[in-house]
Amino acid sequence: MDNIHDPDFNRYVFEKRDTINEHISVYSGIRNQFGIMSRYIYLTLDNGDIIGSFGIEGGGDKHQFDSGETNDMSISIEDGYHGNGFTKIMMKHMIDKIYEDIPEMIERGDQMLFIDADASDGFWDNIGMKESKRYGYNRNPRYARREGAGYEKFITINNLYKFARS
């Protein structure tokens, strides 16, 4: 990625996806490290500053969503850039990229995405996330390895995409 200079990003493969305006670009980044796939969408300024990121991380066998392991999400937008619709832009680019990379995911819209803890003051509820029935599973060794065990909320990839396109 030509405008992000942090050495930690050397492990990612980046692709420029879009330009929002003359100062903000959208990049997708993917990394497979130790069996964990990390997919991110970054909003960057011309000077290299990252003003937003949306990520989905999880393990997989042939691809990120085929093992039954938990895929969790995170999102961040710098304070001065809230209220501009950047959340939906990043989410739409993320799911478009997943569909490009893994076409079978288009038919698997029931794939669940989780968040570990909700400290968002209602953001995750607003996009349609639901309370996970698996939240307490991590306390029972019998269920601890199930997808979503111990995660507070979830949404399906289809429902996330509907929100992003609304």
C-alpha positions in Angstrom: 0.0 0.0 0.0 1.7 3.2 -1.2 0.5 5.5 1.6 0.8 3.4 4.7 4.3 3.4 6.1 4.0 1.3 9.3 6.4 -1.7 9.1 3.7 -3.9 10.7 1.8 -3.7 7.4 4.6 -5.5 5.6 2.9 -8.8 6.4 -0.3 -7.8 4.5 -1.1 -7.9 0.8 -2.8 -4.7 -0.1 -5.1 -3.6 -2.9 -6.4 -0.2 -3.6 -10.2 -0.5 -3.9 -11.5 3.0 -4.2 -11.1 6.7 -3.8 -13.8 8.4 -1.7 -12.6 11.9 -2.5 -9.4 13.6 -3.4 -7.9 13.0 0.0 -9.3 9.6 1.2 -8.5 6.2 -0.3 -9.9 2.8 0.5 -7.6 -0.2 0.7 -8.1 -3.9 1.5 -5.5 -5.8 3.2 -5.2 -9.6 3.9 -2.7 -11.5 6.0 -2.4 -15.2 6.8 -0.2 -15.7 9.9 -0.1 -18.8 12.0 -3.4 -20.1 10.5 -5.3 -16.9 11.4 -6.6 -14.9 8.4 -6.8 -11.1 9.0 -8.9 -9.1 6.5 -9.0 -5.3 6.9 -10.4 -2.4 5.0 -8.5 0.9 5.7 -9.4 4.4 5.0 -6.3 6.5 4.5 -5.4 10.1 3.9 -2.8 11.2 1.3 -0.2 11.7 4.1 -0.5 8.0 5.2 -2.7 8.5 8.2 -5.2 5.8 8.8 -8.6 7.4 9.7 -10.7 4.2 9.7 -10.4 0.4 9.8 -12.7 -2.5 9.7 -11.4 -6.0 10.3 -12.5 -9.6 10.4 -10.2 -12.2 11.8 -10.5 -16.0 12.1 -9.0 -19.3 11.2 -9.7 -21.6 8.3 -8.6 -24.6 6.4 -8.8 -23.7 2.7 -10.2 -20.2 3.4 -11.1 -18.1 6.3 -14.7 -19.3 6.7 -14.5 -23.1 6.2 -13.3 -24.4 9.6 -16.1 -23.5 12.0 -13.7 -21.3 14.0 -14.9 -17.9 15.2 -14.5 -14.9 13.0 -14.6 -11.7 15.0 -14.9 -8.1 13.9 -13.5 -4.8 14.9 -14.0 -1.3 13.7 -12.4 2.1 14.3 -12.9 5.6 12.9 -11.0 8.6 14.1 -13.2 11.1 16.0 -13.0 13.9 13.4 -14.5 11.6 10.7 -17.6 10.2 12.4 -20.9 10.8 10.8 -19.7 10.6 7.2 -21.0 7.1 6.3 -17.5 5.6 6.4 -18.7 2.6 8.4 -21.0 1.5 5.7 -18.3 2.1 3.0 -15.8 0.0 4.8 -18.3 -2.8 5.5 -19.5 -2.9 1.9 -15.9 -3.0 0.6 -15.1 -5.8 3.1 -17.9 -8.1 2.0 -17.4 -7.3 -1.7 -13.8 -8.4 -1.3 -14.8 -11.6 0.6 -17.2 -12.4 -2.2 -14.5 -11.8 -4.8 -11.9 -13.9 -3.0 -14.3 -16.7 -1.9 -17.3 -16.8 -4.4 -19.0 -19.7 -2.5 -19.6 -17.2 0.4 -22.3 -15.5 -1.7 -24.4 -18.6 -1.1 -23.3 -19.0 2.5 -24.9 -15.8 3.8 -25.7 -17.4 7.2 -22.0 -17.3 8.1 -21.8 -15.7 11.6 -19.5 -12.8 12.5 -18.9 -12.0 16.2 -17.7 -9.3 18.5 -16.0 -10.1 21.8 -17.4 -7.3 23.9 -19.7 -4.4 23.1 -18.3 -1.0 24.4 -19.8 0.9 21.4 -22.6 2.8 23.1 -25.1 1.1 20.8 -23.3 1.0 17.5 -23.3 -2.8 17.1 -27.0 -3.0 18.0 -27.7 -0.3 15.4 -26.2 -2.4 12.6 -28.4 -5.4 13.6 -26.2 -7.5 15.9 -28.0 -9.9 18.2 -27.1 -11.2 21.6 -25.2 -14.5 21.2 -26.6 -17.6 22.8 -23.0 -18.9 22.9 -21.8 -16.0 25.1 -21.2 -18.3 28.2 -20.0 -21.3 26.2 -16.3 -20.6 26.9 -17.0 -21.4 30.6 -17.9 -25.0 29.8 -15.0 -27.0 28.4 -17.4 -29.2 26.5 -18.5 -26.1 24.4 -15.4 -23.9 24.6 -14.2 -24.7 21.0 -17.5 -24.0 19.3 -17.8 -21.1 16.9 -18.6 -18.0 18.8 -18.0 -19.4 22.3 -17.6 -16.6 24.7 -18.4 -13.8 22.2 -21.1 -11.4 23.2 -22.9 -10.6 19.9 -23.2 -11.8 16.3 -24.6 -11.0 12.9 -24.7 -13.0 9.7 -22.6 -11.8 6.7 -25.8 -11.3 4.7 -27.4 -9.1 7.4 -24.1 -7.1 7.7 -24.1 -6.6 3.9 -27.8 -5.5 4.0 -26.8 -2.8 6.5 -23.8 -1.7 4.5 -25.9 -1.2 1.4 -28.8 0.5 3.2 
